[in-house]
Amino acid sequence: MGYTKAELLERIESASREINLFYKQDFINYRGKTKDTEELYSEVVAEWCIENIERFELIPMITRESTYKIESHDGIPKSTNSNREEELIAMEIFRQGFLASLGQVIDYQTPLKNRRRDKAGKIDILTYDGMSVRILELKEPDSDETMLRCVLEGYTYMKTVHGRRLIKDFELSEDAKLLSCPLVFKGGFQWQEMQEERPKLKMLMKMLNSKAFYLEKIDDKYNVLEENENG
């Protein structure tokens, strides 16, 4: 089943009433093109986001009463049978301790909720390079989620977190700047999208200061390529 541009925009507008859950909408991951204008679905969504960028400033911050720094986060899986590949990769990266271009890996699966009923996920990976704290939205190598989903999810988490409290809990510089960035695998679906002509997606990323980073695993070590090194 396909959608016209008007039908898609109607769905987008309706979903935007809960802007903190916007990134979860199924149309964020639509592939293909609109039936009438033959525009990529993701480009139509990205264009709407650009034209309504102020709405994302309304994402409510959750003030967490407990510390963001969870002492039990040691990078060791509690079960060897876990099928949560992204979490296991995040633990491996945490154990590695450092990522070029990103700095020290200071946490993974950082909680955002204050109460159980809060509608928020967890930050996949946190890094700190002495100037910036990066909220990294990690996707496993065979993830079929769009780059648009990565960008919007990471940005939503950045708006949700109490930034000053996070910085204090991890004892970082008070001047540290929060950024949200996709961290995806080179050669994966999201990387492939970025090799294509997607001007709206790339414009949105620039507006949100969301720079993509690409992972490679070589000899059991994770290396990172920046957006302009992805060739």
Salt bridges, closest charged atoms under 4 A:
GLU13 OE2 - ARG55 NH1 2.82
GLU18 OE2 - LYS119 NZ 3.31
ASP26 OD1 - ARG11 NH2 3.21
GLU39 OE2 - LYS5 NZ 3.12
GLU47 OE1 - LYS5 NZ 3.79
GLU47 OE2 - LYS200 NZ 3.90
GLU57 OE1 - LYS159 NZ 2.82
GLU65 OE2 - ARG115 NH2 3.74
ASP74 OD1 - LYS78 NZ 3.43
GLU87 OE1 - ARG84 NE 3.03
GLU92 OE1 - LYS217 NZ 2.85
ASP107 OD1 - HIS73 ND1 2.86
ASP129 OD2 - ARG134 NH1 3.16
GLU137 OE2 - LYS139 NZ 3.01
GLU145 OE1 - LYS139 NZ 2.55
GLU145 OE1 - ARG149 NE 3.84
GLU153 OE1 - LYS139 NZ 3.29
GLU153 OE1 - ARG149 NE 2.97
ASP169 OD1 - ARG165 NE 2.99
GLU193 OE2 - ARG198 NH1 3.67
GLU196 OE1 - ARG198 NH2 2.82
GLU216 OE2 - LYS186 NZ 3.97
GLU226 OE1 - LYS211 NZ 2.46
